[in-house]
Amino acid sequence: MKKRLISSYDEENDIFTGKVDGEKGFIADYGISDGVYLEINDSNLPTSVSIFNASEVLNISKSVLESSDVKIDIGCDELCFTFSMFIENLPVFSTRCRNHFGIPSINYQIDSNI
């Protein structure tokens, strides 16, 4: 499943936010990694991502975070949850953890270039 990503970066507060176009609000907010939070809707599908202290968490410069070319891949099954983020087609972050979020088995991509 592919959806359009609307991303923004607040350089002063060092916060990256990526929102699925057309989604409003969320029902749950999960910390998937240190400083990385995933918001999901009532169907347990991702609606947005927030990364606090983004330049430090992602170990990249603030100028790179200002790019509008962002893609996030989310893969999930009953056991594992995988989150990968790319800026200008370069991998900048990836994490894998246990799926204790209730997210159904999905291959989900949110991309600013759709």
N, C-alpha and C positions, 0 to 999 in steps of 0.2 A: 504494500500500500504506500502510495506517495502523496504527500501533502506539501503545500507551500509554506515555507518558513519566513516569518518576519522577525528579523533580529535587530537588536540594538545594543550599544555598549555605552555605559556611563563611565567615562574616563576618570572623572573626579572621585567617584565612589568605587571604581574598579569592579563594576557589576555588568556581566553579560546576561542578556535575556533573549531567549528565542521562543517565539509563540507560533503555534499552528494557526495559519490564517483562517478566520471564520469561527474559531473557538472562543467561547467566553467563560471565564471562571474555571474553577476546578473543585473537585470534591475531596482530594487528598494530596498531600505534599510529602514526598519521600526523599530523604538524603541517600543518594546512591553512591556517593564518594565524598571525601572531605571537601566541603564547599560547593558541591554539585547537587542540585535539587531538581526533582522531576515532579511536575504536577500532572495529575490524571483526572479524567472526567468520570461521570457515573457509569460509563461503560468500561471503565478501567483502561482507557486508551490515553496515551500521552497528549497533553494540550500545550505544555510549555516547559521550558528548562531555565533555571536561574543558576548562575555561577558567581558566587561572592569571592572577592579577592581573585578575580579571574586571571590576571596576568601572573600571579604567583601560582595558583592552582594548575594552570595550563602551561606554565613556564614559557610564556611568550611575551613579546613586547605589547604595550598598549596600542601602538600604531597598527599592529597586525589585527588586533581585536576590533578595530574600527572598520575592517573590511566588510562589505556587504555580501561577499561570496562565501556563504556558510552552508554546510550540509551536516545533518545529524542522522546517523543510522542507529536504529534500535532493533535488536533481535531478542526474542523471548520464547521460552517454552515453559513447561511446568516447573523446571528446576533452575534454569539459568537465565539471567538477564544480562545483555551486552549492550553497551552504549559507546558509540564512537563519534567523534566530532572532527570535521575537516574544515579548514579555512583555506580558500584559494587552492583547493584540491590537495592540500598537504595535511596529513594526519597530525592533529595537535593534542588529542586526548582519547583514551580508551580505557574502559573499565568493565569488569565482569564480576557479577556477584550472584548470590542466590536470589531467586525470584520469590520473595516473600511479600510482594506488592499486590498480588492478585491479578497481574497483567496477563491476558490470555496469550496463547501462542501466536506471535505475529512477526512479520518482517515489516518494519515501519521506517520510512525515510521522510524527513522533513528537509526541504531544500529551498534555499533562497532563489534559485534559478529556475524554478518550475513556473 
